[in-house]
């Protein structure tokens, strides 16, 4: 089982319009409301690949049934920690050209009791887990060092962990030496204080992060693929360029594929291929964070993982 800390549970609202015009009243053609959050999408990707996943996150009374039923239908168990709420929401407006504009609400500020309950719930699930993932932003009220503390705690029970977040939370977690880091270009630039313009720049950044004690670094470069560093070896992974329908959720699906491959004991080349195929499948799909195995299977043979050093 893979335990996923998607602490900052949210509601995703997607409104589709012909064209977004500021200062006017517009009618949406379609509206989709679903549970959201980075950790949730990682857990969905893991379950889509046939692995057991348990998501731990905050939840309010109004949305508990929605989250539980939505995730249960997709093979994910949900350990929701009650908060006074309400949980936040991300409202996105997408026009007919696919341009998306999003507004993210902050969500609740957790009390000391709620913070303690959330951490205890995740560490409890990790006792039975084969791998752990912490993903997304922290709820208000939680310290920036929370993920770093989790990584340190999991190391004491010899449980490998992946971290996918940003800002100060990412910087501190990286110093705690998680097994896996999956920064994108901007996050890697912030961590290393160096601009990444070329593949060589990306290799240097990934090597620097690995040199600080991270066992596996997968630096995502979007359409340019990813740079991977593991045990001194450097790889470049990519797929043929395609017409991308969306980028939201691609990193979550990439991480889900990597986590699944790691729990199966796959080689780096094989698990990276799965991760890249999952991210690409999400980019070609219309629904964020939802994978279909037939699409992943079709993409897998087209993934190239080339050793650079």
C-alpha positions in Angstrom: 0.0 0.0 0.0 1.1 3.5 -0.8 0.2 6.2 1.8 -0.4 9.6 0.4 -0.4 12.8 2.4 -2.7 15.1 0.4 -3.3 17.2 3.5 -4.9 20.2 1.7 -8.1 18.7 0.4 -10.0 20.9 -2.0 -13.0 21.0 -4.2 -12.3 21.5 -7.9 -14.8 23.5 -9.9 -14.4 23.6 -13.7 -16.5 26.1 -15.6 -16.5 26.0 -19.4 -17.3 29.1 -21.4 -16.9 30.2 -25.0 -14.6 33.1 -24.1 -13.7 34.7 -20.7 -14.5 38.4 -20.8 -13.6 40.4 -17.7 -16.2 42.8 -16.3 -19.2 40.9 -17.8 -21.8 38.3 -16.7 -21.3 35.0 -18.5 -23.1 31.7 -18.5 -21.1 28.5 -18.2 -21.8 25.9 -20.9 -20.8 23.1 -18.5 -19.9 22.8 -14.9 -17.9 20.0 -13.2 -17.5 19.7 -9.4 -15.2 17.0 -8.0 -12.9 16.4 -5.1 -9.4 17.8 -5.8 -6.0 18.5 -4.5 -2.5 17.4 -5.6 -2.3 14.4 -3.2 -5.8 13.2 -4.3 -4.6 13.1 -8.0 -1.5 11.2 -7.0 -3.6 8.7 -5.2 -6.0 8.3 -8.1 -3.1 7.7 -10.5 -1.6 5.0 -8.1 -5.0 3.3 -7.9 -5.5 3.5 -11.7 -2.3 1.4 -12.0 -3.7 -1.3 -9.8 -1.8 -0.4 -6.6 -3.5 0.1 -3.2 -3.5 3.8 -2.1 -4.6 5.5 1.0 -5.1 9.2 1.0 -4.9 11.2 4.2 -6.3 14.8 4.2 -8.5 17.3 6.0 -12.2 17.2 5.4 -15.3 19.1 6.6 -18.7 17.6 7.4 -20.3 19.0 4.2 -17.9 17.1 1.9 -17.0 14.0 3.8 -19.5 11.7 1.9 -18.5 13.2 -1.5 -14.8 12.5 -1.0 -15.3 9.1 0.5 -17.6 7.8 -2.2 -15.7 9.5 -5.1 -12.4 7.9 -3.9 -13.9 4.5 -3.0 -15.4 4.2 -6.5 -11.9 4.7 -7.9 -10.1 2.3 -5.6 -8.6 4.7 -3.1 -9.3 4.5 0.7 -9.7 7.9 2.4 -8.6 8.7 5.9 -10.3 12.1 6.4 -9.4 14.2 9.4 -12.3 16.3 10.5 -11.8 20.1 10.6 -14.1 22.9 11.4 -13.7 24.0 7.8 -14.9 24.7 5.3 -12.2 23.2 3.0 -10.9 25.3 0.2 -11.9 25.3 -3.5 -10.1 25.8 -6.8 -12.4 27.4 -9.4 -11.1 27.2 -13.0 -12.7 28.8 -16.0 -11.7 27.2 -19.4 -12.6 28.8 -22.7 -13.1 27.1 -26.0 -9.4 27.5 -26.9 -8.5 25.5 -23.8 -7.1 28.5 -21.9 -7.6 28.0 -18.2 -7.9 30.7 -15.5 -7.9 29.5 -11.9 -8.7 31.0 -8.6 -7.7 29.1 -5.4 -9.4 29.7 -2.1 -7.1 29.5 1.0 -9.1 26.9 3.0 -9.2 26.7 6.8 -6.5 27.5 9.3 -5.9 24.4 11.3 -5.9 24.4 15.1 -3.2 22.7 17.1 -5.5 19.7 17.7 -6.3 19.4 14.0 -2.7 19.6 13.0 -1.7 16.9 15.5 -4.6 14.7 14.4 -3.6 15.0 10.7 0.0 14.1 11.3 -1.0 11.2 13.6 -3.4 9.9 11.0 -0.7 9.9 8.2 2.0 8.3 10.4 -0.5 5.6 11.4 -1.2 4.7 7.8 2.5 4.7 7.1 3.0 1.9 9.6 1.4 -0.5 7.0 2.7 1.2 3.9 5.3 0.1 1.4 6.0 3.7 0.2 4.9 7.2 1.2 4.1 10.3 -0.8 3.7 13.8 0.6 2.2 16.1 -2.1 0.8 19.6 -2.5 0.7 22.6 -0.3 0.3 22.6 3.5 -3.0 23.8 5.0 -2.8 27.1 6.8 -1.5 26.8 10.3 1.0 24.1 9.5 4.7 24.9 9.7 6.8 25.0 6.6 9.0 22.3 8.1 6.1 19.8 8.4 7.1 17.7 5.4 10.7 17.6 6.5 9.7 16.4 9.9 7.6 13.6 8.2 10.5 12.5 6.0 12.7 12.3 9.1 10.1 10.3 11.0 9.6 7.9 8.2 13.4 7.3 7.9 13.3 6.0 11.4 11.0 3.2 10.3 12.9 2.6 7.1 10.0 3.8 4.9 11.0 5.6 1.7 9.2 8.8 0.9 8.6 11.0 -2.1 8.1 14.8 -1.8 6.3 17.0 -4.3 5.6 20.5 -3.1 7.0 24.0 -3.5 8.5 27.0 -1.8 9.9 26.8 1.7 8.2 23.5 2.4 10.1 21.9 -0.6 13.4 23.5 0.4 13.2 22.1 3.9 12.0 18.7 2.8 14.8 18.4 0.3 17.3 19.0 3.1 15.7 16.1 5.1 16.9 13.7 2.3 13.7 12.0 1.0 14.1 9.1 -1.3 12.4 10.8 -4.3 12.1 14.4 -5.3 10.1 15.4 -8.4 10.6 19.2 -8.9 9.7 21.0 -12.1 12.0 23.5 -13.8 10.9 26.4 -11.7 11.1 24.5 -8.4 14.5 23.1 -9.3 15.7 26.7 -10.1 14.5 27.9 -6.7 16.2 25.0 -4.9 19.6 25.4 -6.6 19.5 29.2 -7.2 20.4 28.6 -10.8 18.6 29.2 -14.0 17.8 26.1 -16.1 17.8 27.0 -19.8 19.4 23.9 -21.4 19.5 20.1 -20.8 23.0 20.5 -19.3 21.6 23.1 -16.9 19.0 20.6 -15.8 21.5 17.8 -15.4 23.6 20.0 -13.1 20.6 20.9 -11.0 19.5 17.3 -10.7 23.0 16.2 -9.8 23.2 18.9 -7.1 20.0 17.8 -5.5 21.1 14.2 -5.6 24.4 15.2 -4.1 22.5 16.5 -1.0 21.3 13.0 -0.2 18.3 12.5 -2.4 18.4 8.9 -3.8 16.3 9.6 -6.9 15.7 13.0 -8.6 13.2 13.3 -11.4 13.4 16.9 -12.8 10.4 17.5 -15.0 11.0 19.7 -18.1 7.5 19.6 -19.5 7.4 18.9 -23.2 11.2 18.4 -23.1 10.8 15.3 -20.9 12.7 14.8 -17.7 16.2 14.5 -16.3 16.7 11.6 -13.9 19.6 11.1 -11.5 20.0 7.9 -9.5 23.1 6.4 -7.9 25.4 8.6 -10.0 23.7 7.7 -13.3 22.0 10.3 -15.4 19.1 9.7 -17.8 16.9 11.7 -20.1 13.3 10.5 -20.6 10.9 11.7 -23.3 8.0 10.9 -25.5 7.2 12.1 -29.1 5.7 15.6 -29.1 2.0 15.7 -29.3 -0.9 18.2 -29.1 -1.3 18.7 -25.4 -4.8 19.3 -24.1 -3.8 20.2 -20.6 -0.8 20.3 -18.2 -2.6 20.4 -14.9 -2.1 17.2 -13.0 0.7 15.8 -15.2 3.2 16.0 -12.4 0.8 14.2 -10.1 0.3 11.4 -12.6 4.1 11.2 -13.2 4.6 10.8 -9.4 1.9 8.2 -9.2 3.6 6.1 -11.8 7.0 6.5 -10.2 5.6 5.5 -6.8 3.9 2.4 -8.3 7.1 1.3 -10.1 9.2 1.8 -6.9 6.8 -0.4 -4.8 7.1 -3.1 -7.5 10.9 -3.1 -7.3 11.3 -2.1 -11.0 14.5 -0.8 -12.5 14.9 2.9 -12.8 14.5 2.8 -16.6 11.3 0.9 -16.3 9.6 2.9 -13.5 10.6 6.2 -15.1 9.0 5.0 -18.4 5.8 4.3 -16.5 5.9 7.7 -14.8 6.4 9.5 -18.1 3.7 7.5 -19.8 1.3 8.4 -17.0 2.1 12.1 -17.2 1.8 12.1 -21.0 -1.6 10.3 -20.8 -2.9 13.0 -18.4 -1.6 15.7 -20.8 -3.6 14.2 -23.7 -6.8 13.6 -21.6 -9.6 16.0 -20.8 -10.0 15.1 -17.2 -7.3 16.1 -14.7 -5.6 13.3 -12.7 -7.7 10.5 -14.1 -5.7 7.8 -15.9 -7.0 5.1 -18.2 -4.7 2.0 -18.4 -5.3 1.5 -22.1 -3.9 5.0 -22.8 -0.9 4.5 -20.5 -0.2 1.1 -22.1 -0.4 2.6 -25.6 2.1 5.4 -24.7 4.6 3.2 -22.9 6.4 1.8 -26.0 7.0 5.3 -27.2 8.8 6.5 -24.1 12.6 6.8 -24.5 14.9 6.6 -21.5 18.4 7.4 -22.7 21.5 7.2 -20.4 23.5 10.4 -20.5 26.2 9.6 -18.0 
